[in-house]
């Protein structure tokens, strides 16, 4: 384990610098938790907020596919720079919006930038690695950096408005600070190289591409289907889990907050150590233990249990699901050819976004009827399908692409 942590220090400087910029990104996104408070303070009702959120989600999904194609054609750095620049403009426009229409347009602007950022983040950090074997480590470190600083941003977002200068609402100044953090991230990422020397040499050895690749290969379609199943499972539970806990166990906001924070910290540790587990001889055991923990956690949380039993199941579910997703997602992106990584990432986000919207809507309908257990049973079934699909299709494809055992 010590040698693994020492190897993290030997990653290229560009990877380290990118991770620092990702921490700025995580803090900014975490602080954005106050945006709904700002809308309410302006007098917007829940319907306006819901439409604004829907505008963001739909446009992000629709733009993800062309953003992925753009990434493969012009390079991940250009896609990243464009995405961060447009998102920064969106974050400037949102606190300036004073009418519902202005808010909807600002959300559309933000969504376009977000689509480009999401579609190139993972391909870009992997392209900065000088060694192929470091790609999965960089993939998971990106998740770890974001997860850790997201919690920091949540805390700052809820405390800064009380000490920041007053604007149209008490939250407006803090929202401009989010835009400033995005601008800082934009400047930081301009100093990063387009790619590592290894990737540059690989591209020189290939025949020059003159056309846009818009149709994914069979392997990418398989990987996208698997990622969509995982996204549906997440969306069925996580967005409404705080509501479930509050209504099912009559918990205070503080207790829910502490449990969510501890779960986030465990997620950070899991993302940090997953690359090490992937390199061990028993990595398949860790993978299937992760599947087991994920499935068992969902099933047990659906049963009628007291909170002191529910909480450990939730934590086990979180560690298990992240272990599986970190292991498989990183391997799938690593197995994808360089010229398709942007397309892979864009399609992944497109299908996950639409599937997740449907899953969350279904869960919300069930919970609105006072049923707080059925969503967990549905999630259990989805994880079972996800595992079966991995065993039948994904495992074989990864063995073929990476020449590694799974």
N, C-alpha and C positions, 0 to 999 in steps of 0.2 A: 504493500500500500504506500509506503514511504517513497519508493522509486516512482510510483505513479504520480504522486504530487510533485516530485522533483521534475518529472517529464512535462508537467504543466508549465513550469517556468521556462522550459526549453522550446516552447512553441514560438513561432515567428513573432517579432514585435508587432507586425501588422495585425495579427490575431489578438494580441493583448490590447492593442489600441482600439480595435473594433469592439472588444468586450467592454472596455471603459465607456465607449460611446453608447453601447447597449444599456449600460447602467443608467446613463442620462435618459435614455428612452424609457426605461422602466419607471424611473421616478416621475417623469412627465405623464405617462399613461396612468400611473397610480393616483396622481394629483387630480386627474380628470374626473375622479369620482364625484367631485363637487358640481359638475356641470348641471345635473338635474336640479340641484338646489338653486342654482342661479336662474334657471328657467322658471321655477316655481316662484322665486322672489320677483321676477319680472311680471308675474301674473298669468303665465302660460299654464293651461290646464293639462291634465294627463293625456288627453287626446292629442294635443299638439306635440307633446314630448314623445308620445308613441309614434306619431307620423314621422317625426324627425329621426328617431331611432331606426325606423323601417327604411327611410331614405338612405341612411348610412349603410345599413346591412345589405340592401338590394344593390346599391351602386358598387359597393366593395366587391360583392360576388360577381357582378357583371363585368367589372373592369379587371378582375384577376386573370382571366384567360388572355386577353390582349397584353396585359402587363407581363405575363410569363413569356409570351412570344417576343415581346420587346427585349426582355432580359437576355434571351438566347441570341437574338439578332445583333444587339448593340452592346451587350455586356452588362454584368450585374452592377458595376459601379455607376454607370450612367443611369440605369433604372433606379438605383438607390438614391442618387442625387436628385433626380426628378421627383421621386416619391416624397422625400423629406421636404423638398422645397414647396411642393404643392400642399402637403399636410401642414406645414408651418403657416402658409397663407390661410388655410382652413381654420387653424387654431386662433389666428388673429381675427378672422371674420366672425367666429361664433360669439365671442363676448361683445362684439359691436352690434350684433343683430338685435333689433328691437321689435320686429314683427315676425309672425310665423313664417311668411314667405322668405324673408331674409335668413331665418334660421334654417329652413329646408335647403336653401341654396348653399349656405355655409357648410352644412352637413354633407352635401353632394361633393363639394370641393375637397373636404377632408377625406371623404371616402375614396376619391380617385387617388389621392396621395397614399392612403393606407394600403390600397390594393397593390401599388407598386412596391411599397416597403415589404409587405408580407410575401410577395411573389419572388423577391430576390434575396431576402435575409439569409436563409439557410444555404442556397447555392453560393452566395458571395463569401460567407465566412469559410466555407469549405474550399473555395477556390484560392483562399489566401494561404492554405497549408502547403508547405514544401514537401511533405511526405503524405502519401495516400493513407497510411494508417492513422494519421492524426485527424482525419476528417470527421470521424464519429465523435472523437473527443471534443473538437471545436463545436460540432452540432449541439452536443449536450451542455457544454459550457455556456453557450448562448442562452439556452433555456434557464440554466441556473442563475446567470447574471440578471436576466429579466425578472425571474420569479422573486429573487431576493430584494431587488430594488423596487419592485412593484409594491410590496408591503410598506417600504419606507415612504413611497409616494402617497399611499393611502393615508398614512399618519400625518404627513405634511399637509396634504390637501384638506384635512378636517381641522387642522390647528392654525394654519397660516391666515385664513380669512379674518380671524379676530384681531390680528395685529397688522394686517396690510392696509394701505390707504383705501378709503371708501370710494367706490365708483358708482355706476348705476345701481348696483347691488353690492353687498359686502363681499361677494365672491368674484367680482369682475377683475380686480387687480391680480388675484391669484390665477385666474384664467389666462391673463396676459403673461404671467410668469411661465405657464405651461408652454405658450408660444415661444418665449425666450429660450427655454430649454431645448425645444425642437430646433431653433435657429443655431444654438450652440452645437447640437448634434450634427446639423448640416455642415457647419464649418469644419468640425472634427473629421468627418468622413471624406471631405474633399482632399485631405492630406494622405488618405490611404491609397495604396497602389491598386491598379485595376485588377490584378491577379498575381499569383506567385510565379516565380521563374519556371517552376515545374509545369504549371498549366500553360504558360506561354509557349514552352517547348512542345508540349503535346499538341497545341493548336497549330503550330508551325508544321508539324509532321503530318497533319491531316490535310486533305484536299480542301482548298478554300471554298467556303459556303457562299453561294450567291443568291439563295432563295430563302424565304421565310418558312420555317417548319411549323405547320399548324395542326398536323394530324399526329397524335402521339403513337408511340409503338405499343405493342401488346403488353410489354412488361410495365410500362408507365400506367396503362389503364388498370392493370391488376393492382398496382401500388395505390392508385387513387381510390379504387373501390374499397380497399382495406382501410385507408385513412378516413374515408367517408363513414364507414361503420363505426370506427373509433370516435369520430366527431359526433355522431348521433347519440352514442352512449353518454358522452360527456354532456351534451346539450339537454338530454332527457332529465338529468338530475341537477348538475351544478348550478345553473343560473337561478334555480328556485329553491336550492337546498336550505338557504337561510330562512325562507318562508316556511318550509316544511318543519324545520327544527323549532321555530318560534310557535307555530300553531299546534304541532304534535306534542311538544313537551312543555309548552308555556314557559320558555326560557327568556331571560332578559337579553337585551342587545349586547351587553358586556360579555356575558358568557359565550354567546354565539361568536362575538368578535375574537375572543381569546382562542376558541377552538379553531376558527378559520385561520387565525394567525399562526397557530402551532402547526396546523396542517400545511400551510404555505412554507413554513420553515423546513418541515420534513420533505416537502417537494423539492426545495432547494438542495438539501443534502442528497436526495435520491438522484437528482440530475447531475450533481457533482461527482458522485461515485459510480454512476451507471457505466461510464466508459471503462473504468477499472474492472467491473464485473464482466463486461463483454470480452475482456482480454484473457480471462481465466479459463482453465480447462473445463470448469463446471458451469460455463455460461448458460448452457441449455437448461440446467437445473434452475438457475436464477430466473430464466425466462418463463418456464412453466410454473414456478412458484409465484411469479408475478401474476400470471393468468389466474392461478388458483386463488390468490389473495383478492384479486379484483372481483372474480365471480362470487366467491364466498362472502365477501364484504357486502356486495349488492343484495345477495339473498338474505343474509342475516339482518340487514337494516330494514328489509321489508317485513320481517316478522314483528310480532308484538313484543317488544323488549323495552326495559326501562332505559333512561338516558345513559346511565353509567355503563351499560353494555353497548348501547348504540355508538357512543363516542369512540371506543377502541376499534369497532368495526369500520367506522368512517376513516380513521387514520390508516388502518390496514388496507382499505380499499384504495386510498390515495397513493400509498407507496406502491402497491401492486400495479395499479393502472399506469403510473408514471414509469415504473420499471419496464413494463411491456412496451409502452409507446416510445420511450427513449431508445430502447434496444432496437425495435423494428423500424421506427421512422428514420433513425439515423442510417440504418443498414440499407433501407430502400433508396434514400437519397444518394448514398455512396454508390449504390449499384447502378444508378441512372447515368447514362452517358452525358458528357459535358454539354453537348449541344441540345439536350432535352431537359436539363435540370430546371430551367426557368419555366418551361411548359409544364413540367411535373408539378412544380410548386404552385403555379397559377391555377391549373385544373384542380389540384388538391383543395385549394381554398374555395374555388367556385362550387364544387360539389358539396364540400363540408358545410359551407354557409347555407345553401338551400336546404340540405338535409337537416342541419341543426335547427333551422327556423321551424321546420315542420315538427321536429321532435319536441322542441320547447313549447310550441303551441299545444301539442297533444298533452304534454305533462301539465301545462297550466290549466287546461280544461278539466283534467282528472282531479287536480288539487283543488280547483274551485268548487268541486262537488264534495269536498271534505274527505277525500280519499288520499291519505299520505303514504300509503304502502305500495299500491299498484305500480307507480313509476319505478320503484326499485326492482320489482319482479320483472318488469319489461326490460330494464337495464341488464338484469341478470341474463335474460334470454339473448339480448343483443351481444353481450360479451361472449356467450356460448357460440353464437353464429360467427363472431369475429375470430374466435380461436379456431373453429372448424375451417374457416376460410384460410387462415394462416397455415394450418396443418396440410390442407389439400393443395393449395395453390402457391401462396407466398413463400413458404419454406423452400419448396422446390425451385422457384424462380430465383431466390436469393443464393441458393447453392450453385445454381448455374451461372449467375452473374458474377458472384464474388469468389467462387471456388473455396467456400468456407462451409463448415458444418453448422447446421441450425436444428 
